[in-house]
Structure formats: structure tokens, C-alpha cells
């Protein structure tokens, strides 16, 4: 596998939902930029067989292949539901909560919240339907 050097790995604003990501292939990460948020997934390492007789430390085969990628279906469902809730205007929240959400999202605020922080505040409300 050829080593890929990405000069500037930062593609997105820390204050907005990610809109682009670097593509992964069976060879690993590429420098190709893909539009949209990356689907949440994880890599499943497969341990090499144990050797007979000796006590060797377990070593994981880290070859990157698409069949070893497992999608985090629950996380992706949560992301989708929260996005719909945001786009719908935070339906079902109390007036005070609505004012706080607007305050936190204000682009002119001195200390804006990172997207990941505002997501943590939004997700429980959207999942509870409140």
C-alpha cells in the first residue's frame, strides 16, 4: 500500500456538521475528498491464530479491507433523527430550551460551541421527542 500524505487534513468547520471527508478504499485512506458526512463505522480486527507451545502476545491483523468495516447502524439512525429534528425547528422543546439552542447556535456569539458539543445538547431532546 502506498503511503498517502494529506497536507491539510482539516476539511470542515468545527462549528458545523461535517460536510466532506476523505475516501477510504481497500488500500486505506486516500487524498480524494467525498461530499457528505462519513457514515459512522468501525474496523473489525481479526486476531491471528495462536501458536502452539509458546505463549505469544495476541497480534491483530490490521489489513484494511471493506469486509472488515462494520456500520454503526444505531449511531447513524441517531444522526439522521437529530438532523430531521434540527431541520424541523426543534419541535417539542420548551421555550427556555428553544432560546438556549438559538443562543448556542448564534454565529456572532463570542465562544461558540463546537458542533460535537451542540449535538450532545440536542440529541437527548430529539430522541425523547421533547
URLIN-V526150 format. One record per pair of residues at least 6 apart in sequence whose ideal C-beta (glycine too) atoms are under 6 Angstrom apart, sorted by the first residue. I is the first residue (numbers start at 1). J is the second residue. Records with the same first field share a line. If there is no record, write none. Layout:
BEGIN
I=J + J
END
This chain:
BEGIN
1=27 + 28
4=29 + 31
6=31
11=20
12=18 + 19
14=114
15=112 + 115
16=115
17=115
18=37
20=33 + 35
21=34 + 38
22=29
23=30 + 32 + 34
26=65 + 66
28=64
39=76
40=72 + 75 + 76
41=69 + 71 + 72
42=70
43=68
44=68 + 70
45=60
46=61
47=58 + 60
48=59 + 61
81=126
82=122 + 123 + 126
85=126
90=98 + 101
92=129 + 130
93=125
104=113 + 118
END
